[in-house]
Protein backbone atom coordinates (compact mmCIF):
# COMPACT_ATOMS: atom_id res chain seq x y z
CA UNK A 1 0.00 0.00 0.00
CA UNK A 2 2.81 2.44 0.90
CA UNK A 3 4.61 1.80 -2.39
CA UNK A 4 1.39 2.61 -4.23
CA UNK A 5 1.15 5.97 -2.44
CA UNK A 6 4.83 6.69 -3.11
CA UNK A 7 4.25 5.92 -6.78
CA UNK A 8 1.24 8.24 -6.86
CA UNK A 9 3.22 11.03 -5.18
CA UNK A 10 6.10 10.54 -7.65
CA UNK A 11 3.65 10.71 -10.53
CA UNK A 12 2.13 13.96 -9.25
CA UNK A 13 5.55 15.51 -8.63
CA UNK A 14 6.64 14.49 -12.12
CA UNK A 15 3.55 16.07 -13.65
CA UNK A 16 4.07 19.32 -11.70
CA UNK A 17 7.79 19.51 -12.43
CA UNK A 18 7.07 19.30 -16.16
CA UNK A 19 4.43 22.05 -16.14
CA UNK A 20 5.70 25.17 -17.90
CA UNK A 21 3.52 27.60 -15.89
CA UNK A 22 5.49 26.78 -12.74
CA UNK A 23 8.72 28.77 -12.17
CA UNK A 24 12.01 26.98 -12.76
CA UNK A 25 13.18 27.06 -9.13
CA UNK A 26 9.96 25.39 -7.98
CA UNK A 27 10.15 22.75 -10.72
CA UNK A 28 13.75 22.02 -9.64
CA UNK A 29 12.68 21.53 -6.02
CA UNK A 30 9.82 19.25 -7.09
CA UNK A 31 12.22 17.24 -9.23
CA UNK A 32 14.65 16.96 -6.29
CA UNK A 33 11.81 15.74 -4.04
CA UNK A 34 10.86 13.17 -6.67
CA UNK A 35 14.45 11.90 -6.79
CA UNK A 36 14.49 11.49 -3.01
CA UNK A 37 11.26 9.47 -3.16
CA UNK A 38 12.81 7.24 -5.84
CA UNK A 39 15.90 6.58 -3.71
CA UNK A 40 16.60 3.33 -1.85
CA UNK A 41 16.43 4.96 1.57
CA UNK A 42 14.00 3.92 4.30
CA UNK A 43 10.44 5.08 3.67
CA UNK A 44 10.41 7.51 6.61
CA UNK A 45 13.75 9.05 5.60
CA UNK A 46 12.86 9.61 1.97
CA UNK A 47 9.35 10.88 2.74
CA UNK A 48 10.66 13.31 5.36
CA UNK A 49 13.36 14.56 2.97
CA UNK A 50 10.82 15.07 0.19
CA UNK A 51 8.43 16.92 2.50
CA UNK A 52 11.28 19.15 3.68
CA UNK A 53 12.25 20.03 0.10
CA UNK A 54 8.67 20.73 -0.95
CA UNK A 55 7.97 22.70 2.22
CA UNK A 56 10.88 25.01 1.44
CA UNK A 57 9.14 26.22 -1.75
CA UNK A 58 5.48 25.96 -0.70
CA UNK A 59 5.25 29.65 0.22
CA UNK A 60 7.00 30.94 -2.91
CA UNK A 61 5.16 34.07 -4.04
CA UNK A 62 5.65 33.18 -7.72
CA UNK A 63 3.85 29.85 -7.48
CA UNK A 64 0.55 29.69 -9.39
CA UNK A 65 -2.49 29.04 -7.17
CA UNK A 66 -3.39 25.77 -8.89
CA UNK A 67 0.13 24.43 -8.35
CA UNK A 68 0.10 25.42 -4.67
CA UNK A 69 -3.11 23.45 -4.14
CA UNK A 70 -1.67 20.38 -5.87
CA UNK A 71 1.58 20.66 -3.90
CA UNK A 72 -0.32 20.82 -0.61
CA UNK A 73 -2.13 17.66 -1.71
CA UNK A 74 1.18 15.90 -2.36
CA UNK A 75 2.55 17.01 1.03
CA UNK A 76 -0.60 15.77 2.74
CA UNK A 77 -0.26 12.42 0.95
CA UNK A 78 3.39 12.15 1.98
CA UNK A 79 2.66 13.11 5.58
CA UNK A 80 0.10 10.31 5.79
CA UNK A 81 2.86 7.79 4.91
CA UNK A 82 5.06 8.67 7.88
CA UNK A 83 5.09 6.13 10.67
DOBA-655747 format. One record per residue: x, y, z of N, C-alpha, C in turn. Coordinates in Angstrom, 3 decimals, decimal comma, m for minus. Example, Ala and Ser with C-alpha at 12.3 -4.5 7.8 and 13.67 -1.06 7.14 Angstrom:
BEGIN
[atom [13,190 m5,690 7,800] [12,300 m4,500 7,800] [13,200 m3,300 7,800]]
[atom [12,850 m2,250 7,080] [13,670 m1,060 7,140] [12,900 0,030 7,870]]
This chain:
BEGIN
[atom [0,829 m1,200 0,000] [0,000 0,000 0,000] [0,871 1,260 0,000]]
[atom [1,939 1,270 0,828] [2,805 2,440 0,900] [3,492 2,704 m0,441]]
[atom [3,950 1,625 m1,105] [4,614 1,801 m2,393] [3,675 2,401 m3,422]]
[atom [2,391 2,054 m3,327] [1,392 2,609 m4,228] [1,266 4,124 m4,019]]
[atom [1,247 4,542 m2,752] [1,152 5,973 m2,440] [2,420 6,709 m2,867]]
[atom [3,566 6,080 m2,684] [4,828 6,689 m3,111] [4,806 6,866 m4,630]]
[atom [4,344 5,848 m5,327] [4,247 5,925 m6,782] [3,313 7,024 m7,234]]
[atom [2,207 7,174 m6,530] [1,243 8,236 m6,862] [1,855 9,616 m6,620]]
[atom [2,569 9,756 m5,499] [3,225 11,032 m5,181] [4,293 11,354 m6,224]]
[atom [5,071 10,343 m6,626] [6,101 10,541 m7,649] [5,462 10,986 m8,957]]
[atom [4,354 10,360 m9,300] [3,650 10,712 m10,530] [3,167 12,163 m10,505]]
[atom [2,596 12,585 m9,384] [2,125 13,964 m9,251] [3,288 14,957 m9,298]]
[atom [4,381 14,631 m8,616] [5,552 15,515 m8,632] [6,136 15,618 m10,029]]
[atom [6,135 14,499 m10,750] [6,639 14,491 m12,117] [5,784 15,388 m13,008]]
[atom [4,480 15,263 m12,859] [3,553 16,074 m13,648] [3,768 17,565 m13,358]]
[atom [3,877 17,915 m12,081] [4,066 19,317 m11,704] [5,429 19,849 m12,159]]
[atom [6,459 19,022 m12,057] [7,795 19,507 m12,427] [7,953 19,675 m13,937]]
[atom [7,027 19,134 m14,702] [7,069 19,301 m16,158] [6,108 20,376 m16,660]]
[atom [5,401 21,024 m15,754] [4,430 22,048 m16,135] [5,139 23,386 m16,362]]
[atom [4,964 23,957 m17,532] [5,699 25,175 m17,897] [5,216 26,437 m17,174]]
[atom [4,024 26,410 m16,590] [3,521 27,599 m15,889] [4,134 27,754 m14,493]]
[atom [4,860 26,748 m14,063] [5,493 26,777 m12,740] [6,932 27,274 m12,908]]
[atom [7,350 28,232 m12,067] [8,717 28,767 m12,168] [9,791 27,682 m12,051]]
[atom [10,918 27,948 m12,668] [12,009 26,982 m12,761] [12,520 26,522 m11,389]]
[atom [12,661 27,444 m10,442] [13,185 27,063 m9,125] [12,231 26,100 m8,404]]
[atom [10,943 26,270 m8,604] [9,958 25,391 m7,980] [9,973 24,023 m8,670]]
[atom [10,073 24,032 m9,997] [10,155 22,751 m10,725] [11,393 21,973 m10,309]]
[atom [12,500 22,675 m10,083] [13,745 22,021 m9,642] [13,549 21,375 m8,275]]
[atom [12,917 22,080 m7,349] [12,678 21,530 m6,015] [11,759 20,312 m6,093]]
[atom [10,735 20,380 m6,933] [9,818 19,250 m7,087] [10,545 18,050 m7,684]]
[atom [11,426 18,305 m8,621] [12,221 17,244 m9,233] [13,166 16,618 m8,203]]
[atom [13,770 17,456 m7,351] [14,647 16,955 m6,286] [13,862 16,083 m5,299]]
[atom [12,657 16,520 m4,950] [11,814 15,744 m4,036] [11,456 14,397 m4,664]]
[atom [11,176 14,412 m5,945] [10,856 13,172 m6,669] [12,044 12,212 m6,624]]
[atom [13,248 12,736 m6,834] [14,450 11,896 m6,787] [14,641 11,282 m5,409]]
[atom [14,362 12,042 m4,373] [14,486 11,493 m3,011] [13,492 10,354 m2,797]]
[atom [12,264 10,518 m3,317] [11,263 9,465 m3,161] [11,635 8,209 m3,944]]
[atom [12,383 8,378 m5,026] [12,805 7,241 m5,842] [14,052 6,556 m5,289]]
[atom [14,658 7,129 m4,260] [15,899 6,578 m3,711] [15,626 5,264 m2,964]]
[atom [16,704 4,611 m2,559] [16,599 3,331 m1,848] [16,630 3,500 m0,336]]
[atom [16,418 4,707 0,133] [16,434 4,956 1,572] [15,178 4,371 2,224]]
[atom [15,191 4,343 3,564] [14,001 3,916 4,296] [12,845 4,840 3,957]]
[atom [11,635 4,309 4,025] [10,440 5,078 3,671] [10,354 6,377 4,462]]
[atom [10,514 6,308 5,779] [10,406 7,508 6,609] [11,440 8,563 6,228]]
[atom [12,659 8,118 5,934] [13,746 9,049 5,602] [13,450 9,757 4,291]]
[atom [13,089 8,983 3,267] [12,863 9,615 1,970] [11,605 10,470 1,945]]
[atom [10,578 10,066 2,667] [9,353 10,875 2,738] [9,629 12,176 3,481]]
[atom [10,334 12,093 4,591] [10,663 13,306 5,359] [11,518 14,260 4,543]]
[atom [12,488 13,719 3,811] [13,360 14,557 2,975] [12,551 15,241 1,877]]
[atom [11,647 14,495 1,254] [10,820 15,071 0,186] [9,909 16,168 0,735]]
[atom [9,303 15,922 1,882] [8,427 16,924 2,499] [9,231 18,177 2,830]]
[atom [10,434 18,008 3,339] [11,284 19,149 3,678] [11,593 19,988 2,440]]
[atom [11,930 19,317 1,346] [12,254 20,025 0,100] [11,027 20,784 m0,415]]
[atom [9,894 20,110 m0,432] [8,666 20,731 m0,946] [8,238 21,882 m0,038]]
[atom [8,373 21,672 1,264] [7,969 22,697 2,223] [8,777 23,981 2,037]]
[atom [10,025 23,832 1,605] [10,879 25,011 1,441] [10,397 25,926 0,308]]
[atom [9,611 25,405 m0,628] [9,135 26,223 m1,749] [7,622 26,459 m1,703]]
[atom [6,947 25,901 m0,718] [5,484 25,959 m0,703] [4,927 27,375 m0,535]]
[atom [5,717 28,272 0,018] [5,252 29,647 0,216] [5,829 30,619 m0,806]]
[atom [6,408 30,087 m1,871] [7,001 30,941 m2,908] [5,912 31,817 m3,530]]
[atom [6,153 33,113 m3,563] [5,156 34,069 m4,041] [4,874 33,915 m5,543]]
[atom [5,812 33,333 m6,277] [5,649 33,181 m7,723] [4,890 31,918 m8,128]]
[atom [4,528 31,097 m7,158] [3,852 29,854 m7,482] [2,394 30,111 m7,863]]
[atom [1,962 29,549 m9,004] [0,552 29,688 m9,393] [m0,359 29,012 m8,364]]
[atom [m1,553 29,549 m8,191] [m2,486 29,039 m7,174] [m2,822 27,567 m7,391]]
[atom [m3,032 27,170 m8,638] [m3,393 25,765 m8,886] [m2,254 24,815 m8,505]]
[atom [m1,025 25,256 m8,706] [0,130 24,425 m8,348] [0,258 24,325 m6,835]]
[atom [0,020 25,425 m6,139] [0,103 25,418 m4,671] [m0,876 24,405 m4,089]]
[atom [m2,092 24,393 m4,619] [m3,111 23,455 m4,139] [m2,667 22,013 m4,381]]
[atom [m2,125 21,739 m5,554] [m1,667 20,383 m5,865] [m0,477 19,991 m4,993]]
[atom [0,413 20,934 m4,736] [1,579 20,660 m3,895] [1,150 20,361 m2,466]]
[atom [0,183 21,111 m1,953] [m0,324 20,822 m0,610] [m0,924 19,415 m0,556]]
[atom [m1,577 19,010 m1,637] [m2,134 17,658 m1,707] [m1,048 16,598 m1,657]]
[atom [0,056 16,846 m2,365] [1,175 15,901 m2,362] [1,785 15,833 m0,959]]
[atom [1,986 16,982 m0,323] [2,553 17,011 1,026] [1,651 16,259 1,991]]
[atom [0,352 16,472 1,882] [m0,600 15,770 2,737] [m0,495 14,257 2,532]]
[atom [m0,388 13,845 1,278] [m0,263 12,420 0,953] [1,025 11,854 1,562]]
[atom [2,116 12,599 1,439] [3,395 12,149 1,975] [3,358 12,085 3,511]]
[atom [2,757 13,084 4,121] [2,663 13,108 5,584] [1,896 11,895 6,105]]
[atom [0,907 11,447 5,362] [0,100 10,312 5,794] [0,895 8,996 5,725]]
[atom [2,031 8,995 5,019] [2,862 7,793 4,906] [3,836 7,653 6,048]]
[atom [4,077 8,720 6,777] [5,057 8,665 7,880] [4,520 7,752 8,981]]
[atom [5,459 7,065 9,595] [5,086 6,130 10,670] [5,100 6,853 11,998]]
